Amino acid sequence: MPYAAPVADIQFLLDKVLGYDRLAATETFAEAGADVTEAILGELGRLCEGVLAPLNRAGDLTPAKLENGVVRTSPGFKDGYKAIAEGGWLGISATPEHGGMGLPQTLNTAMNEMMSGANLSLQLCPLLSQGQIEALEHHASDALKDLYLPKLISGEWTGTMNLTEPQAGSDVGALRTKAEDNGDGTFAITGQKIFITWGDHDVAENVCHLVLARLPDGVAGTKGISLFLVPKLIPDAEGKPGERNSLRVVSLEHKLGIHGSPTCVMSFEGAKGWMVGKPNGGMAAMFTMMNNARLGVGAQGIGVAEAAYQHALAYAQDRKQGRTPQGDTAIIDHADVRRMLAVMKAETFAARAIALDCGLAIDMGRATGKDSWKARAALLTPIAKAHGTDIGCEVSSMGVQVHGGMGFIEETGAAQYFRDARITPIYEGTNGIQAMDLVARKMMDGGEAASRLLQEVEDAAEGARATLPDLAEKVWEAAETMREAVEWLVGQEMNERFAGATAFLRAFARVLGAHYHLKAALADPEGPRARLARVFITRILPEHESLLVQARAGAAQLYDLSIEDLQTA
């Protein structure tokens, strides 16, 4: 079935649930008012529906390939990327100084979701460029900014991030890539990187790699790492792509999904690079890009969930099988199929609200400079990333289930969403790492930011008691239970927190999801929003209690189970 961009749902969340109008009231984003936002979302929807989505299946069936050292992308991808670039979408949140639109991260998040729902494999290319743009804006020299940012923002050049190495994985500090000073302001970069998304392609004229490497005097671990900008083609005196740099694609990874996205093994062989930021300050600079990407990847999961839901809904309305109280009818009238579809829709709405609220907090922090907004954004980032991608996997899996046996048959297309979504919980720090970040770094304030957010949930529930008393009471009680869990958590030593971190994050997401659904129901008390909220609050929210039991279980029982026990048949 054709993909329909969820413009109305996103607009509803911005207007009726999240208070997006506060952003347009700031000086920084005064031009991002209702009319501009509506126009941007509408134009994005048309691009996703009419250009990107029709290419999605071709990307799965005809993957990118490496031929004589050149990466050829899937049919139509070059034209699809051209439409993204010509529309100015790569620079939607970039500074106008170098050609960007200067629009809020909230709209960028909405864009990433819709593009991912239309075509995740292709969307990965602009997502990486967005992150590189932000990293360069914050950390690069003026000379690098002036040369590279206009090209990246226009889409003439694309960006990548090169962190992972075969022996290191998530332990970035174990990298072996070396950087040696050439004595002319450049460095020779030598090493191998793996899992480099869109590391090479034929859709733009140059590829710009951000590469983590260690200087000869760099100390062991992450504190001795520097960041370098290493272009595929070295710009000449006029800033045009010139001679080929000493880097190459060794191979393309054969992946479970996202076949249209070329994932490269890259070899840097004394390649010329320019330092970004300070010596040994590479992780600080790279984290700017990674934080941008974490919210973007969360939006990817949500986008795939939305597409998988639409696909399943269309099938359930068309497929005739069995009898229900309504008689011979489509499977959508079977109670369990209706349950699956309702849960899929409710889960996607809640995850979308978390991600957009995170984007809004980032924007409000930038516009106001207030630490409270910045702390809120930091708290929501790991939740948005981990929960959004978990929901992408769960909803797309449920979409296969709605199809029954036909879901396991590739021709129906349901399985592609499941396969494509599965990478997202791994990207940009696995979801376990996100959960540990939430219970450790994001609780260094003693849980203050979390408590403020939960107080907001309780206050909103109090305000809803007169209109929706049964739902409001459930949400208030859940928020209070979550507040008690936060108070318990900050009193524990770190490994005790880590043992229950994943359950804690999911419980927090359940409470936040109920909060957004309740606010949606208040805005539409007699309509479909209220009916969907009832599904989430009565069927899904109660999970937070059992999740918090897991969160409090501690680490001892995990280590009591020895390696030998795990190996016992």
Buried (B, 14 or more C-beta within 10 A) or exposed (E): EEBBBBBEBBBBBBBBBBBBEBBBEBEBBEEBBEEBBBEBBEEBBEBBBBBBBBBBBBBBEBBBEBEEEEBBBBBBBBEBBBBBBEBBBBBBBBBEEBBBBBBBBBBBBBBBBBBBBBBBBBBBBBBBBBBBBBBBBBBBBEEBBEBBBBBBBBBBBBBBBBBBBEEBEEEBBEBEBBBEEEEEEBBBBBBBBBBBBBBBBBBBBBBBBBBBBBBEEBEEBBEBBBBBBBBBBBBEEEEEBBEEBBBBBBEBBEBEBBBBBBBBBBBBEBBBBBBBBEBBBBBBBBEBBBBBBBBBBBBBBBBBBBBBBBBBBEBBEEBEEEEBEEEEBBBBBBEEBBEBBBBBBBBBBBBBBBBBBBBBBBBBBBBBEEEBBBBBBBBBBBBBBBBBBBBBBBBBBBBBBBBBEBBEEEEBBBBBBBBBBBBBBBBBBBBBBBBBBBBBEBBEBEBBBBBBBBEBBBEBBEEBEEEBEEBBBBBBBBBBBBBEBBEBBBEBEEEBBBBBBBBBBBBBBBBBBBBBBBBBBBBBEEEEBBEBBBBBBEEBBBBBBEBBEBBBBBBEEEEEEEEEEEEEE
